Amino acid sequence: MAADTSDAGGGRGASADPSARTGRYARRLSLPTVTTHWSTSRATPRGCSPTQGILRRAARGLQVFIGTIGGTVVDSADGGIAPASPLRQADSPPQQPSERPPMKRMFTLITALVVTALSLTTAQAAVKKAKPPLSCESRTFTSSPGPRFNDPEDPAAQMKIMGPIIESINSASCGQTIRVSMYSISNAQPGPDFANALIAAHQRGVIVKALMDAHSDNAIWQSMVTELGNDPRASSFAALCPGGCLTHYAGSSLHAKYYMLSGGSDANRTVTVSSANPTAAQASTAWNSSATVKGNVALYNSYVSYFTAMAKGALNGPGPLAPDYYSATSATAARKLSPPSYQWPKARAKSDTWVDFLNNIKAPATINIAMFQWTSHGEPGDQNYLELPKKLVSLAGTGVKIHILITAAQVDDSVQNYLKNRPNIDVHDTTRGTDANGNALHYTHNKYMMVSGNYAGAANSELVFVGSSNWTSNGIWHNDETDLKLTGGSSYDTFMTDWQSQYDRCCGTTERRSIAEQRAESSAREIPIDPRQVQE
């Protein structure tokens, strides 16, 4: 059997510049060198948290800065792609003004703002301690393993992912530990239920540790800080990361979504890796997925190490950062577990992990993909430019069948154009319906890839890669991200049912299938995504 090369650290450099950009012009912007330190002692607008006040002041300053460089920004973590704008999309080639087409979207500032505005020292970010527990209460722990999927169009199925996580939190006992890593939380449900479950758990004596990307600091998060404190060196905390916890790279984010419960015994150790945050959009607007592993102590301990490393890079954390955590001893060992776990960030000079996965596939095989965001990874001439779509086209040329579901408004034109009209490849847009503002009512927020057939020399393989990583430059190199590789027919069949369900909704009739294909190919008007939802 041929070796699985997906775990290789990789030697294919993306750029001669080792700092390498997140989007087209991060290298030109040199954002880390223009960081402004903001003092929280300045007046914060009424109704804002200190972080939000900092962001507002930073936004005003960066608006001026952006104007001086022609309105170019870097791509954000969960995309950061906003509606139509005269600005060029990230990773597309430079053009003369007369050649520049109307752009369907721009990359928002929010993640760059987080990085540039939130370079706070310990002295600048006030440290808050957790409140003491009110009791020490024992409960019967509950969790169940396996994949889960929400259905945003079915009110009874919108909480299929977050519901079981909240139930497990509510079953945790005094002395047990809960760890949560998330990109965002919403003031609307299920955000309050999720936060209140963590608060109540801490009040009955559970150790609660939560990390979140700083862009989502809001009233619900602050309710957690009031109870848990914000000191990542403490036993319990709710701490923010200014960009990726492990990198603080301009444009990066804490984008990993995983939920851990110690459960009181080895048999109850529970890890859930997901594409979903506890937000309204992730439950009732977007399709999402998760995978829960229970009783796997080695996997659980691997995520304890990952979480601990991330917490060191949170605001008020002691450091150090680990911008190539993927190559660290713990992360390398995690990829040898069953199931293997992939834990980013990864040095930009190293290979695209998803291309490494694809390099293991040989015909006969079938690939099914559901992907929220997809960028071209640079500009013509860069080694990673369009590397993923090129690899897919190459595989299709050997007879591999490839079926792709995307959220078209969140995918670069260059990617869409490269995949257009290719034999053995079909691409369809999942956006459905519009709200009063013309934004999509539903779309896929998934980030999974399924493979059936010849993988790493093993015929008749069935496996799924699932987790938080979009196919963006940040998702593949700079963000805190994590995925699991699930093997076997049971997991594969469950994900195929979900993939087919999404396909049936967007493309179940000849008419719907035709328009979904046209939007995916950029030959029909795309349905935009509410930029506020992109930040969820």
Secondary structure as UniProt FT lines:
FT   HELIX           5..7
FT   TURN            18..19
FT   TURN            24..25
FT   HELIX           26..29
FT   HELIX           31..34
FT   TURN            40..41
FT   TURN            46..47
FT   HELIX           50..68
FT   TURN            69..70
FT   TURN            77..78
FT   STRAND          81..82
FT   TURN            90..91
FT   HELIX           97..99
FT   STRAND          106..107
FT   HELIX           110..117
FT   TURN            122..124
FT   STRAND          146..149
FT   TURN            152..153
FT   HELIX           155..157
FT   TURN            158..161
FT   HELIX           162..170
FT   TURN            174..175
FT   STRAND          177..182
FT   TURN            189..190
FT   HELIX           191..203
FT   TURN            204..205
FT   STRAND          207..213
FT   HELIX           214..216
FT   HELIX           219..228
FT   TURN            232..233
FT   STRAND          237..241
FT   TURN            245..247
FT   TURN            250..251
FT   STRAND          258..261
FT   TURN            263..264
FT   HELIX           266..268
FT   STRAND          270..274
FT   HELIX           280..284
FT   STRAND          286..287
FT   STRAND          289..294
FT   HELIX           297..312
FT   TURN            315..316
FT   TURN            323..324
FT   HELIX           325..327
FT   HELIX           329..334
FT   TURN            335..336
FT   STRAND          341..344
FT   TURN            348..349
FT   HELIX           353..358
FT   TURN            359..360
FT   STRAND          361..371
FT   TURN            380..381
FT   TURN            383..386
FT   HELIX           387..397
FT   TURN            398..399
FT   STRAND          401..406
FT   HELIX           408..410
FT   HELIX           413..419
FT   TURN            420..421
FT   TURN            423..424
FT   STRAND          425..429
FT   STRAND          432..434
FT   TURN            436..437
FT   STRAND          440..444
FT   STRAND          447..455
FT   TURN            456..457
FT   STRAND          458..467
FT   HELIX           474..478
FT   STRAND          480..487
FT   HELIX           489..507
FT   HELIX           510..520
FT   TURN            521..522
FT   HELIX           531..534
//
